[in-house]
Amino acid sequence: MYIHLGNNYIVSAGDIIAILSLEPPVAEEVKEIIEIAKLEKNFSNVSEKGKEKALIICDKGVVLSPISSTTLQKRAFNYLKEV
């Protein structure tokens, strides 16, 4: 099953490692994850600037999403119930 992360961007639910909230205050560790992903070119931002709500860590990279982490976690949980 695939999970829509916003702006027509989808990933396989099985590839998701973590879904983290970007609601303030954002932990320094989360900021560091984003910076490292940018340096390693494993970074995608599928939201408009300033509208990022969630950080999704996947097997192949990191994605910033305009969809809240709560909503994304519900979508992922629905996938787990089906498996």
Backbone bond lengths (Angstrom), bond angles and torsions (degrees), N, CA, C in turn:
res aa  C-N    CA-C-N  psi(-1)  N-CA   C-N-CA  omega(-1)  CA-C   N-CA-C  phi
1 M - - - 1.445 - - 1.523 108.69 -
2 Y 1.316 115.03 149.83 1.453 121.77 -179.32 1.518 110.23 -111.96
3 I 1.331 115.16 151.19 1.458 120.90 179.39 1.522 108.30 -119.63
4 H 1.325 115.45 128.44 1.461 122.14 179.01 1.526 108.71 -79.73
5 L 1.330 116.55 124.20 1.465 121.64 -177.85 1.522 112.87 -101.37
6 G 1.313 116.96 -2.56 1.459 121.23 179.75 1.512 111.34 118.95
7 N 1.334 115.94 149.99 1.473 122.96 176.65 1.529 113.02 49.56
8 N 1.328 115.68 47.40 1.462 123.49 176.91 1.529 113.68 60.84
9 Y 1.305 117.54 27.89 1.463 122.44 177.88 1.519 108.01 -108.05
10 I 1.331 116.17 123.70 1.465 120.37 -179.74 1.526 109.70 -126.93
11 V 1.328 115.05 153.81 1.463 121.51 174.01 1.522 107.73 -136.43
12 S 1.296 114.41 156.98 1.455 119.63 175.40 1.528 108.41 -69.54
13 A 1.306 116.65 133.43 1.467 120.69 -179.25 1.520 111.23 -59.33
14 G 1.310 117.41 -32.01 1.454 121.59 179.38 1.521 113.74 -69.78
15 D 1.336 117.20 -17.53 1.466 121.67 179.93 1.524 112.64 -86.67
16 I 1.331 117.51 -11.27 1.460 120.49 -176.76 1.529 109.87 -79.16
17 I 1.328 114.52 128.32 1.464 121.37 178.36 1.523 109.86 -98.14
18 A 1.353 116.52 -43.76 1.464 120.60 -177.72 1.521 110.24 -153.13
19 I 1.330 114.58 150.77 1.458 122.54 173.56 1.522 106.13 -125.10
20 L 1.335 115.73 117.35 1.459 121.14 -175.62 1.523 110.83 -118.41
21 S 1.306 116.00 143.78 1.456 121.72 178.46 1.523 110.54 -78.57
22 L 1.334 115.51 143.15 1.456 121.27 174.77 1.521 111.41 -109.63
23 E 1.331 116.27 17.50 1.458 120.02 176.22 1.525 108.80 -70.28
24 P 1.332 117.37 138.21 1.476 120.15 -179.50 1.513 111.80 -60.96
25 P 1.299 118.93 146.16 1.474 126.53 -3.49 1.522 110.80 -82.07
26 V 1.323 116.35 136.98 1.458 121.70 179.36 1.528 108.57 -88.21
27 A 1.310 116.27 128.42 1.467 121.77 -178.72 1.532 110.93 -63.73
28 E 1.304 115.58 147.93 1.464 121.11 179.04 1.528 111.24 -60.13
29 E 1.323 116.90 -34.17 1.461 121.07 179.33 1.528 111.31 -63.19
30 V 1.328 116.46 -37.81 1.469 121.00 178.86 1.528 109.71 -67.32
31 K 1.318 116.80 -42.94 1.473 120.62 176.87 1.525 110.65 -60.74
32 E 1.329 116.01 -38.40 1.458 120.86 179.02 1.529 111.52 -65.89
33 I 1.323 116.91 -39.80 1.472 120.89 177.07 1.520 110.16 -59.15
34 I 1.334 116.66 -43.24 1.467 121.10 -179.89 1.526 110.21 -63.93
35 E 1.319 117.72 -45.80 1.465 121.58 -179.10 1.526 111.42 -62.71
36 I 1.320 117.23 -43.29 1.465 120.63 179.13 1.524 110.35 -63.86
37 A 1.328 117.43 -42.57 1.469 120.97 179.17 1.528 110.86 -62.28
38 K 1.334 116.78 -39.04 1.468 120.18 177.65 1.528 110.39 -64.14
39 L 1.317 116.76 -44.49 1.467 120.47 180.00 1.520 111.72 -63.18
40 E 1.330 117.10 -37.14 1.460 121.75 -178.54 1.523 112.68 -87.29
41 K 1.335 115.98 1.61 1.475 122.76 179.50 1.528 112.12 58.99
42 N 1.334 115.71 37.24 1.465 123.07 175.39 1.520 109.61 -115.04
43 F 1.322 117.02 40.96 1.461 122.26 -169.71 1.519 110.10 -128.43
44 S 1.350 116.18 135.58 1.465 122.16 173.52 1.517 108.43 -135.46
45 N 1.316 115.97 134.79 1.458 121.14 174.61 1.515 107.04 -115.86
46 V 1.335 116.94 108.09 1.463 120.93 -176.93 1.526 111.77 -99.37
47 S 1.325 116.51 13.55 1.462 120.15 179.04 1.524 109.53 -118.15
48 E 1.330 114.62 165.45 1.456 119.70 175.83 1.519 108.78 -72.57
49 K 1.319 116.01 152.79 1.462 120.81 -179.52 1.525 110.01 -57.27
50 G 1.336 115.52 128.53 1.450 121.56 179.90 1.516 114.73 86.37
51 K 1.325 118.28 -4.15 1.470 122.38 -178.77 1.526 112.80 -107.04
52 E 1.328 116.95 9.41 1.462 120.84 -178.27 1.526 109.98 -68.53
53 K 1.340 115.89 131.77 1.461 120.59 -179.87 1.518 113.87 -121.73
54 A 1.334 116.17 -20.72 1.470 118.64 -177.04 1.517 110.67 -145.11
55 L 1.317 114.41 150.16 1.455 122.78 174.82 1.518 106.51 -113.92
56 I 1.317 116.09 124.15 1.462 120.86 -179.81 1.526 107.65 -112.54
57 I 1.313 116.01 121.81 1.459 121.05 177.22 1.522 107.21 -98.61
58 C 1.326 115.20 120.37 1.464 121.62 -178.64 1.522 109.84 -116.74
59 D 1.323 115.71 170.71 1.460 120.81 177.61 1.522 111.84 -56.00
60 K 1.325 116.77 -36.84 1.465 120.67 -172.75 1.515 114.41 -106.24
61 G 1.322 118.49 6.29 1.451 119.19 178.96 1.511 113.47 159.57
62 V 1.332 113.74 -169.11 1.461 122.53 -176.58 1.522 108.19 -121.82
63 V 1.340 116.16 138.28 1.461 121.43 -178.34 1.523 109.45 -128.65
64 L 1.341 116.01 133.58 1.462 121.17 171.19 1.522 107.26 -97.00
65 S 1.327 116.20 130.38 1.457 121.91 -174.62 1.528 111.74 -121.51
66 P 1.340 116.55 146.91 1.462 120.29 174.63 1.528 112.76 -82.05
67 I 1.315 117.00 -2.41 1.464 121.85 -179.31 1.525 108.06 -94.88
68 S 1.326 116.38 138.47 1.466 120.18 -175.96 1.526 111.36 -62.89
69 S 1.320 114.44 151.29 1.460 119.98 179.72 1.527 111.31 -61.90
70 T 1.324 116.54 -33.30 1.470 120.40 178.52 1.518 111.06 -62.39
71 T 1.316 116.99 -46.14 1.465 121.44 179.18 1.526 110.90 -63.90
72 L 1.325 116.51 -43.65 1.458 119.96 179.63 1.528 111.58 -64.87
73 Q 1.328 117.00 -37.92 1.457 120.11 178.03 1.530 110.85 -65.86
74 K 1.321 117.18 -37.29 1.473 119.92 176.10 1.521 110.62 -62.97
75 R 1.332 116.42 -42.64 1.466 120.07 178.50 1.525 110.44 -62.09
76 A 1.316 116.89 -43.95 1.461 120.96 179.47 1.521 111.19 -65.75
77 F 1.349 116.86 -39.31 1.455 120.67 179.57 1.525 110.82 -64.73
78 N 1.333 116.91 -39.23 1.463 120.00 176.60 1.526 110.96 -60.58
79 Y 1.311 116.43 -34.99 1.458 120.02 176.31 1.533 110.43 -64.44
80 L 1.332 116.20 -43.75 1.459 119.89 -178.37 1.522 111.86 -64.66
81 K 1.338 117.27 -33.74 1.465 120.25 178.60 1.520 110.38 -67.10
82 E 1.351 118.20 -28.78 1.446 121.67 -178.15 1.518 112.55 -79.40
83 V 1.328 116.37 -24.41 1.475 120.64 -175.59 1.489 111.55 -76.99
